[in-house]
Amino acid sequence: MVLRTLTGQFVPVSVQVALDVVEATKTLDKQLFKRAEQHNGLMRASADPANYDSSTGWPAQFVDAI
């Protein structure tokens, strides 16, 4: 099977590639959840939670790579 990527490339997809995507997604989900929990704790401990900046420390996004 051949799929088109977000950059417009066509790439062959094997069962192993599909399994790798699932594994990478699980890893990213764990990283995102961990960072969200950290920000939640820091925001709650902040003297001014309404102005807490939660934009730091997130994993890179796909758009950052292109």
C-alpha positions as CSV (number, residue, x, y, z in Angstrom):
1,M,0.0,0.0,0.0
2,V,1.2,3.6,-0.7
3,L,0.0,6.6,1.3
4,R,0.5,10.3,0.9
5,T,2.2,12.2,3.7
6,L,1.4,15.7,5.0
7,T,4.2,17.0,2.8
8,G,2.8,15.5,-0.3
9,Q,5.3,12.6,-0.6
10,F,4.1,9.2,-1.5
11,V,5.5,6.4,0.7
12,P,5.1,2.7,0.9
13,V,3.5,1.4,4.1
14,S,4.2,-2.0,5.4
15,V,2.8,-3.7,8.5
16,Q,6.0,-2.8,10.3
17,V,5.6,0.9,9.3
18,A,2.0,0.9,10.6
19,L,3.2,-0.7,13.9
20,D,6.0,1.9,14.2
21,V,3.4,4.7,13.8
22,V,1.2,3.2,16.5
23,E,4.2,2.9,18.9
24,A,5.4,6.5,18.1
25,T,1.8,7.8,18.7
26,K,1.7,6.0,22.1
27,T,5.1,7.5,23.0
28,L,4.0,11.0,22.0
29,D,0.7,10.6,24.0
30,K,2.7,9.8,27.1
31,Q,5.0,12.8,26.6
32,L,2.0,15.1,26.1
33,F,0.2,13.8,29.1
34,K,3.3,14.2,31.3
35,R,3.9,17.8,30.2
36,A,0.2,18.7,30.7
37,E,0.3,17.3,34.2
38,Q,3.4,19.3,35.0
39,H,1.8,22.5,33.7
40,N,-1.3,21.8,35.7
41,G,0.6,21.4,38.9
42,L,2.7,24.5,38.2
43,M,-0.3,26.5,37.3
44,R,-2.2,25.5,40.5
45,A,0.9,26.4,42.6
46,S,1.3,29.7,40.9
47,A,0.5,32.9,42.8
48,D,-1.2,34.1,39.6
49,P,-2.7,31.1,37.8
50,A,-4.7,33.2,35.3
51,N,-1.4,34.5,33.9
52,Y,0.6,31.2,34.0
53,D,2.4,30.5,30.7
54,S,1.8,26.9,29.7
55,S,3.5,27.2,26.3
56,T,6.9,25.9,27.2
57,G,8.4,22.4,27.1
58,W,6.0,20.7,24.7
59,P,7.3,18.1,22.2
60,A,8.1,19.4,18.7
61,Q,5.2,19.5,16.3
62,F,5.2,18.3,12.7
63,V,4.9,21.9,11.4
64,D,8.2,22.7,13.3
65,A,10.0,20.1,11.1
66,I,8.9,21.5,7.7
